[in-house]
Amino acid sequence: MRYKHLILVYLFFMFSNISICQNITSRITILQGSSVNFVFDSYSDIENGITYEDFTEIRIYFNDTTDLGAPNPVSNGWELDVRANSATFEPDYGVTTLPLNTMQLRTYYYSTAYGPFDLGAADIEIAIWENLKPVINVVESIIISYDFGTVVGRKLDGYGSDFFSTDLIFTVKAKD
């Protein structure tokens, strides 16, 4: 009798876990513009900044299903986040760093432009797919533009000559 009780408890937990499981698959593919280099080779570039329009194209694949393969009815979609891998733009030769907010990103998808978004060391949501059902086998392209040193108060004059760098980390995840 004791084993029957244990088997029933086991089956209950097994089926209750299946009913709340989500199967989320996501991929990011960079189709173009995986390496962005801003070369400021004139005083005009330093004074006005540089803009790279439609420079990076990212393709997102997202799939949110139940265990039976059907679209997840409670899915909130996905979000694309970006953050820098360091707290500042790090110099190669000098000691003066550049603040991350000297760079802004703008996105274009669903025939609409979004942003600008200030680059930071914490995740920043730059694109979303929400309330659009079903969330199964979604393939979406997102175009990213970059503005560096274009915002008043965030210009590059006053910084020393150097090669500054940081890595950008793009993450696609289920929207909360």
N, C-alpha and C positions, 0 to 999 in steps of 0.2 A: 504494500500500500504506500509505503514511504517513497518508493521509486516512481510510482505513478504520479505522486504529487510533484516530485522534482521534474519529471518529464513535462508535466503540464505547465509548470513555472517556466521551464526552458522554452517551450513552444510559445508561450505568451510573450516572453521577452524577444524571441527571435522575430515573431511577426509584428510586434509593436515597433521594433527598430526598422524593419523593412518599410513600414508605412510612412515613416518620417525621413527616410534617406533621400538625399538629392545626389544626382549624378551630374556634376558640372565639369565640362571640358572647355578649356579656353586656350587660345594660342595667339601670339602676336608675331607678325612677320613684317619686317621693315623692307618695303619694296624699293625705296630710293631715299637717299639722304641720311645714311646711317652715321656719317661723320660730319659734324658741322664745325667749320673753322672760320672764325671772324678775323680777318686781316685788316687792321687799321693802318693803312700806309700813307695817309694824308691827314693834314690838320682838319680838313672838312669831315673826314670819317670820325675823328675824335670828338669834334664839336657837335656833329649831328647824329652820330651813331650809324649803325648798319642794319638794314632790314633784308632778310632772305624770305621772299614771298613764296609760298607753296613749295618749300624745300624738302620736307620729309613726308613720305606717304607710308602709313602704317595700315596693314590689313589685320582686322580682328576676326577671329572665329570664336563663337561662343555657343554652347549647347547646354541647356538646363532641362533635364528630363527626370521622370520618375523611374523607379526600378523596372517598370514595364516598357520603357522607351517612349512613353507619351510625354508631351510638353508638361513641364511642372506648372500646375495651375496657380501656385502661390509665388512664382518667381517674380522678383522685382527688376529683372534685367541685369545689365552689366554696367560697370563704370571703368573708365580708363584714367589711371592716376599717373602723375609724373613727379619725380623729385630728383634733386641733385644728390650725388654720392658723397658730397662733402659740405661743410658749413659755409664755404666761400669758394670763389674761383681761386685756385692755388697757383702761385707763381712758380716758374721753373728756376729762375735765377735770383730774383730779389726776395724781399721780405714783405712787401706790400701786397695784401690780398684784395680782391674785388668782391664786393657784396653780391650775393646771388640775385638780388632784385634789380641788378643792372640789365638782366635778361628777362624778357617777357615772351610768352608763347601765345599764339592764336591758333584755333582749330577751325576746320571747315568740314562739315559733314551734314547729310540730309539737306543739302543745298542751302545751308545756313552757316554764317560765320559766328564764332563764339570767342569770347575773351576780350581783352588780353588777360592772361594769367601771369602773376609774378612767380618766377622760379623760386623755390625754397628747398630747405633740407627735409621738410615734412611732405607727405603725400598731398598733392593738389589734384582735385578732380577736374579733368579737362574735357571729358566726353562721357556721355551716358546713353544708354538704350533702356528706356523704362516705359512701362505701361503700353508696350507694343507687343501684343501677343500674336503668335506663340514665340517663346524664346528657345527656339530649337533650330539648329543649323544656321545661325545668324552669321553672315559674312559681311563685314562693313569696312569700307576704306575711309580713313581719316587723314586729312591733309594738315600739316603743321607748318606754320610760319614763325619766324624768330625775329625779334627786335632786340638789338643789343645797344645800350647806351643812347636810346632815343627819347627817354622820358626826362623832362626837366627835373633837376635835382638828383638825377642818377647818371649824369654824363660822365665821360671818361677822362676829361681834362683834370689834371691834378694827380693822376696815377702815373707811376713810373712805367717806362718801356719794359715789357717783359712778355713772356708767353704764358697765358693763364689758361687753366683747364679744369674741368670737372666732368664726370660721367653723368649722363641722364639715365634714370631708371624708369622705364615704362612698365606699368603693371595693370593687367586686366583682371577684374574680380567681380564676384556677384554683388549687385547693388543691395545695400541694406534696406 
